Amino acid sequence: MKIQTVSVWVVEVPQIAPIAPYRSHVRSSSTTQSAIVRIDTSDGLTGWGEHNVNFLPDISARRMQAQAAEWLVGRDPLGIVAYHRDCPFETRLKSGIELALWDIRGKAAGLSVADLLGGVIRPRVSLAACMGIQNYQRAGEIAAWCIDQGFSTLKTKAGADMDEDVEMVRGIRDAVGDRLKLRIDPNRSYSLPEAIQLCRRVEQYNLEYIEQPIPAEPLSEAATLRRETNVPLALNESVTGPTSVMQILRENAAGFVLPDTHIAGGIQPCVTIGRLCEAAGIPCIMHCGHDLGPKTAAMLHVAAAGPAYSLANDSTYYGLENDILTVPFKIDAGSIAVPTSPGLGIDVDIDALQRYQLDC
């Protein structure tokens, strides 16, 4: 079997309430952009993948497609280890292609990706509903909505203003008490002294963790933050692959680790990260980059087969206007059933793909 053709689209899908507009300390947005990858093989198998391209300058689907086709056509789609060893692409494109290769590998074997990874240990994967920065009242309203929808966990953006962050957390707790596990993500916006201050101010609100409040480097500051405060610390931007996680573990710099396929390079690195954290007794949470169906499917398979992925995984899927799948995933009681069909277990709706496609 050989790779015959590679296609790449960039799509933009509107978000809906209660997500839109999704505000971080950097920007607000009411759409999500993703690159969708299709690989066709000489045996008639098709694989689908996805990588995040939100907010990146000068995005070109045509350029990504030409680059991918030049290197991939004629290669063995089943050789994923060799692909990681030899692939010259930047990490996002590398990950989108890698998801499509796993999809092909599963279809060739007649097995789901989760089965290829060792088997399903959780047939449903819990989600953490992710929301942007909100004021006191709106944060409480969205938290109550999450409870009504059956979510167990809420993650909020943060980091524009410390007082605003504290009021948002207070609004959630005043509205729903401890019925939701609560995470906040300032996205590296605070210095170490500021992060220590913020953690002390929100300690009374029983956070599950605070995610990456300080810059990714130096890692020693994350270790210091853990020693100086009682709020559990999670790292995401510091997690760029298995090597970075080894360093995090050596320095005891996090209580939780959040990899993402488009940052780590695909499914295989996220599996490796999960195994490292499993050995260290540290939970992993799959991060979300406003994912559409193919990348959500990858998250489900990794979490379904990985013992370390035992907590609710980040998701904004509930806030999409639509998906590009023929049968979008259904969220029920804050979780999604793991696909059981071969490969990623998805089919892409070409009409929807073309409807949301950007000319780039």
C-alpha positions in Angstrom: 0.0 0.0 0.0 1.3 3.5 -0.9 0.0 7.0 -0.4 -1.4 8.3 -3.7 -2.8 11.7 -3.0 -2.9 14.3 -0.2 -5.5 17.0 0.2 -5.7 19.9 2.7 -8.5 22.3 3.3 -8.7 25.2 5.8 -12.2 25.6 7.2 -13.8 28.2 9.5 -16.8 27.2 11.6 -18.8 29.7 13.6 -19.2 29.2 17.3 -22.5 29.7 19.1 -23.6 30.6 22.6 -22.6 30.0 25.3 -19.1 29.9 23.9 -19.2 32.8 21.5 -17.5 35.2 21.8 -14.7 33.1 23.3 -12.4 35.6 25.1 -8.9 35.0 26.3 -6.5 37.7 27.7 -5.1 37.9 24.1 -8.2 38.1 21.9 -11.9 37.3 21.4 -13.2 35.1 18.6 -16.5 33.7 17.5 -15.2 31.2 15.0 -12.7 28.3 14.9 -10.3 27.5 12.1 -8.9 24.1 11.4 -6.9 22.4 8.6 -8.5 19.2 7.4 -6.2 16.5 5.9 -7.3 13.7 3.5 -4.9 10.9 2.4 -5.9 8.4 -0.2 -4.0 5.2 -0.8 -3.4 2.8 -3.6 -5.6 0.2 -1.8 -8.6 2.5 -1.9 -8.4 3.5 1.8 -8.9 7.1 2.9 -7.7 8.7 6.1 -8.8 11.9 7.7 -6.9 14.2 10.0 -7.1 17.7 11.5 -4.7 20.3 13.0 -5.4 23.6 14.6 -4.6 26.8 12.7 -6.4 29.3 14.8 -4.9 32.8 14.7 -1.9 31.8 12.7 -0.8 34.4 10.1 -0.5 33.6 6.4 -2.3 30.3 6.5 -2.4 28.6 3.1 -4.1 25.2 2.5 -2.6 25.1 -1.0 0.9 25.5 0.4 0.4 22.8 3.1 -1.1 20.5 0.5 1.9 21.0 -1.9 4.4 20.5 0.9 2.7 17.4 2.2 2.2 15.8 -1.2 5.8 16.4 -2.3 7.2 14.3 0.6 4.3 11.8 1.3 3.2 10.5 -2.1 4.6 7.0 -2.6 5.3 6.3 1.0 3.9 3.6 3.2 1.0 5.0 5.2 1.2 2.3 7.9 4.8 3.2 8.9 3.9 5.7 11.7 7.1 5.2 13.7 9.2 5.8 10.6 7.0 8.8 9.8 7.8 10.4 13.2 11.5 9.6 12.7 11.8 11.1 9.2 9.0 13.7 8.9 10.3 17.2 7.9 7.1 19.1 8.6 6.4 21.7 11.3 4.5 20.2 14.2 0.9 21.2 13.3 0.9 19.9 9.7 2.8 16.8 11.0 0.1 16.1 13.5 -2.8 16.5 11.0 -1.2 14.0 8.6 -0.4 11.6 11.5 -4.0 11.5 12.5 -4.9 10.5 8.9 -2.3 7.8 8.9 -3.7 6.3 12.1 -7.2 6.4 10.5 -5.8 4.5 7.5 -3.9 2.0 9.8 -7.1 1.3 11.7 -9.1 0.8 8.5 -6.5 -1.5 7.1 -6.5 -3.6 10.3 -10.3 -3.5 10.8 -9.7 -2.0 14.2 -10.5 1.3 15.9 -7.5 3.5 16.8 -8.2 2.9 20.5 -8.0 -0.9 19.9 -4.7 -0.3 18.1 -3.4 1.6 21.1 -4.1 -1.4 23.4 -7.9 -1.5 23.8 -10.7 0.6 25.3 -10.6 1.0 29.1 -13.3 3.8 29.1 -16.0 3.5 26.5 -17.2 7.1 27.2 -14.8 10.0 27.6 -15.7 12.8 30.0 -15.4 16.4 28.8 -14.5 19.6 30.6 -16.6 22.4 29.1 -14.3 25.3 28.2 -15.4 28.9 28.2 -13.8 32.3 27.7 -13.4 35.0 30.3 -16.7 36.2 31.7 -17.9 38.6 34.3 -19.4 37.5 37.7 -23.0 37.2 36.6 -22.4 35.6 33.2 -19.9 33.1 34.6 -22.5 31.9 37.1 -25.1 31.6 34.3 -22.8 29.5 32.1 -21.8 27.3 35.1 -25.5 26.7 35.8 -26.0 25.8 32.1 -23.1 23.3 32.3 -24.8 21.6 35.3 -28.1 21.4 33.3 -26.2 19.8 30.4 -24.6 17.2 32.6 -21.0 18.4 32.6 -18.9 17.7 35.7 -16.1 20.0 34.9 -15.7 23.6 33.8 -12.5 25.3 32.5 -12.3 29.0 32.0 -9.8 31.3 30.3 -8.3 33.9 32.6 -5.3 36.3 32.8 -6.5 39.7 31.5 -6.9 41.1 35.1 -6.4 39.4 38.4 -9.5 41.0 40.0 -11.6 39.9 37.1 -10.3 36.3 37.4 -11.2 36.2 41.1 -14.7 37.6 40.5 -15.3 35.1 37.7 -14.3 32.2 40.0 -16.5 33.6 42.8 -19.4 34.0 40.4 -19.1 30.3 39.4 -18.9 29.1 43.0 -21.8 31.4 44.2 -23.9 30.0 41.3 -23.3 26.3 41.6 -21.2 25.7 44.6 -18.8 22.7 44.3 -21.1 20.8 41.9 -18.5 21.6 39.1 -14.8 20.8 39.2 -13.2 24.1 38.2 -10.1 24.9 36.3 -8.8 28.3 35.2 -6.2 29.0 32.4 -4.4 32.3 32.4 -2.3 31.3 29.4 1.1 32.4 30.7 -0.1 35.9 31.5 1.3 36.3 35.0 4.8 36.7 36.5 5.7 34.2 39.2 5.0 36.7 42.1 1.6 37.5 40.4 0.7 33.9 40.0 1.5 33.2 43.7 -0.8 36.1 44.6 -3.6 34.8 42.4 -3.3 31.3 43.7 -3.6 32.6 47.3 -6.6 34.6 46.4 -8.5 31.8 44.7 -7.4 29.0 47.1 -10.7 29.3 49.0 -12.6 28.3 45.9 -11.3 24.8 45.6 -9.9 24.7 42.1 -9.1 21.4 40.5 -6.1 23.2 39.2 -4.7 26.4 37.7 -3.3 25.9 34.2 0.0 27.5 33.0 -0.4 30.9 34.8 3.3 31.7 34.1 5.6 31.5 31.1 6.7 28.0 29.9 10.3 28.8 30.7 12.1 28.6 33.0 10.5 25.5 34.3 12.0 26.0 37.7 9.4 28.8 38.3 6.6 26.2 37.9 8.3 24.1 40.6 8.6 27.2 42.8 4.9 28.1 42.3 4.0 24.6 43.4 6.1 24.9 46.6 4.8 28.4 47.4 1.0 27.8 47.0 -1.7 25.2 47.6 -3.6 25.4 44.3 -2.7 22.4 42.1 -0.7 23.4 39.0 -1.2 22.0 35.5 1.1 22.7 32.6 0.1 22.9 28.9 2.3 25.4 27.0 5.3 23.8 28.7 4.3 20.4 27.1 5.7 20.2 23.6 6.4 16.5 23.5 7.6 13.5 25.5 11.1 15.1 26.1 9.5 18.2 27.7 7.3 16.0 30.0 10.4 14.1 31.1 11.9 17.4 32.3 8.6 18.4 34.0 8.6 15.1 35.9 12.3 15.5 36.9 11.7 19.0 38.3 8.4 18.1 40.0 7.0 21.1 38.1 3.3 20.0 37.7 0.6 18.0 39.2 -1.3 17.6 35.9 0.0 17.6 32.3 -2.0 18.7 29.2 -0.7 17.5 25.8 -2.3 18.3 22.5 -1.9 16.5 19.2 -1.2 19.7 17.2 1.6 20.7 19.7 3.1 17.3 20.4 2.9 16.1 16.8 0.0 13.7 16.8 -1.5 10.7 18.5 1.7 8.7 19.1 3.5 11.5 21.2 0.3 12.0 23.3 0.2 8.2 24.0 3.9 8.3 25.0 3.3 11.3 27.3 0.4 9.4 28.9 2.7 6.4 29.6 5.3 8.6 31.2 2.7 10.3 33.4 1.1 6.9 34.2 4.5 5.7 35.5 4.9 8.9 37.5 1.3 8.8 38.9 0.4 12.1 37.3 -3.0 12.6 35.5 -3.0 13.7 31.8 -5.8 15.8 30.3 -6.1 16.1 26.5 -6.0 19.8 25.6 -8.4 21.3 23.1 -7.6 23.9 20.3 -11.3 24.5 19.4 -11.3 21.1 17.7 -13.7 19.8 15.0 -14.6 16.2 14.5 -11.4 14.5 13.4 -9.3 16.0 16.2 -12.0 15.4 18.7 -12.0 11.7 17.5 -8.3 11.5 18.1 -8.7 12.9 21.6 -11.4 10.2 22.3 -9.2 7.4 21.2 -6.2 8.5 23.2 -8.2 9.1 26.3 -10.2 5.8 25.8 -7.0 3.7 25.8 -4.7 5.7 28.1 -4.8 4.9 31.9 -3.3 8.4 32.7 -6.2 10.2 30.9 -8.6 9.6 33.7 -10.1 13.1 34.1 -12.4 15.2 32.0 -10.7 16.3 28.8 -10.9 19.9 27.4 -13.6 20.5 24.8 -15.3 23.4 23.0 -17.2 20.9 20.7 -20.5 21.8 22.4 -20.1 25.4 21.1 -19.8 24.7 17.4 -22.5 25.8 15.0 -22.0 22.5 13.1 -19.2 20.0 12.4 -17.8 18.7 9.1 -18.7 15.1 10.0 -21.6 13.3 8.4 -22.7 12.3 11.9 -21.4 14.8 14.5 -20.5 13.6 17.9 -23.3 13.6 20.5 -22.5 14.9 23.9 -24.6 13.2 26.6 -24.2 14.0 30.3 -20.9 15.7 29.6 -19.3 12.8 27.8 -18.9 11.3 24.3 -19.0 7.7 23.3 -15.7 6.4 21.9 -16.1 5.5 18.2 -15.9 1.7 17.5 -15.7 1.7 13.7 -12.2 1.1 12.2 -9.7 3.9 12.2 -10.9 7.2 13.9 -14.5 6.0 13.3 -15.6 9.1 11.4 -16.8 10.1 8.0 -16.4 13.6 6.6 -19.3 15.4 5.0 -17.8 16.9 1.8 -20.6 19.3 1.4 -20.0 20.7 4.8 -16.3 20.8 4.2 -16.8 22.9 1.1 -19.4 25.1 2.8 -16.9 26.1 5.5 -13.8 26.1 3.3 -11.6 29.2 3.1 -10.0 30.1 -0.1 -6.3 30.1 0.9 
